[in-house]
Every structure is written in C-alpha cells, then in structure tokens.
C-alpha cells in the first residue's frame, strides 16, 4: 500500500513539475525545501516528513486528500466499530410537550373557529 502511494505521489509530482517547466532545484527553492528532498519525492521514497511534503505539494498546487477505503478490511473495521457502540434506549433529543394554557382554554387554532359556531 505504502509503495503504491509513494509511486503514485512520485508520478504526480514529476508530472506537475514538468508541466510547470520547473527544475528540481527551482521547485526546491520555491517550496523552501532541499533539492535532495524533491528527488526523494520523485523517486518514490516511502518515508518523508509530512510538513515538508505538504509545502512541496502546496507550491505545485497539489493537495493530499484522505478518503475512506472500500476494501474488505476497511468494511470489517467499520462493522466492528458499529457493533461496539451501545444501543440507545432513549432518543438523544426529546421534544418538549406542547404548552397548555393554565385556563384550560384551547390554544389558538386548536378549537372550532368563530365561523363554525355561527348558525
């Protein structure tokens, strides 16, 4: 998994740098990282400092995004997490009972209208 990600990241960085017509040194200078770091990224080195990688990607106009995996392992983890949650016996939010006037008179709109009482 890490190797696939590193290879994909390397290809994306190389392609974007090429599209922007930047040398590795130019990119390094713009991102505030070493040229060696740019080389490591483009070679697919599997262990990199995240803050430095993010600075490089930001300079290129790229971003990392996290997404939920749909693999069997991810589904099993999600199912296990749901099974571990306690069952709720009462709702989290309850509605207050409707207000009843102390006189016992019906609320506006609850009783017959004045027109219905006329012959």
N, C-alpha and C positions, 0 to 999 in steps of 0.2 A: 504494500500500500504506500509506504513512505517513498519507495523508489519510483513508483508510478507518478506520485505527486511531484517529486523532485524533477523528474524528466519532463513532465507537463509544464511545470513552472519555468524550467530552463528554456524550453522551446518558446514559450510565450514571451519571456524577457528578451531573448535573442531576436525574435521576430519584431517586437515593438521597437527595440533599439535600432534595428536595421531600417525599419520604416521611417524612423525619425532621423536617420542618417547620422547617428552618433557613434563615435568610437567608444570602446570600453572606458578609456581614460576620460573622455568628455562626460559620459554618464556618471562616472565616479565623482568627478569634480562637481557636477550639478547636484548630485544627491548627498554630497558630503560623506562619501564612503571611499574606501580604498579601491583601486583598480583590481587588486587581488580579489576583493570581495565580489566584484562584478563577475570576474572569471569564475569564481566558485559557484555562483548562482547559475551562470550559463553552462557550467559543466554538470549541473545537477547534484551538487554536493548535498547529501541528505541532512546535514546538521548546520544550521545557520542561526544567527541571532535574529530574533523576530523583529526587534525595533529597527535594526539596520536594514533588514529585508523590506520592511514597510516603507522606510524612507526611499529606498531604491524604486519600489513599485509606484509610490506616490509621484516621484519625478517622471516616471514613464506614463503616468495617467492610468495605471492599472491598480486593481484592488483585490484583496483576498476576500472571499465570501465563504461562510460556513453554510452547509446545507445538511439536512437530515438524510442519512443514508437509508436506502431501502433494502439493504442486504438482510439475509436471514438472521444474522447476528444482531443487527440493529432492531429488527422486529421482535426478537426474543427478549432483548433488554427492555423494550417498551412494554411488552406484555408483563414481564416480571415487575416492573415499576407500578403498573396499574393494579396488579394482584396484591401488591404490598400496601396499597392505600386502604385505610379503614373505611368501612361502609358508613355512610352518613344516615342517621336515623331521623334527623330533623333538617329542614332547609336552612341554609346559611342566612337568608334574608326572609323575614316574615313581614307581611303587610299588616299595618295596624287595623283594628276593627273600625268600621265606619262610625263616624260621630253621630251620636243620638242626642237631640236637644233634651235638656232636663225637663221641659214641659211635657214631653211625650208627644208633641205635635210632629207631624211628618215633616221631613226635610223638603225643601223646595224641589218640586218635580217628582216626589215620591207618591203623593196622594192625587186624588182626582182634581182636575183643573176646575177653575171657576166656571168655565163654559159647560163642563159636563154636569154641573149641579143645577144649571138653569133649565126650566121646562121648555 
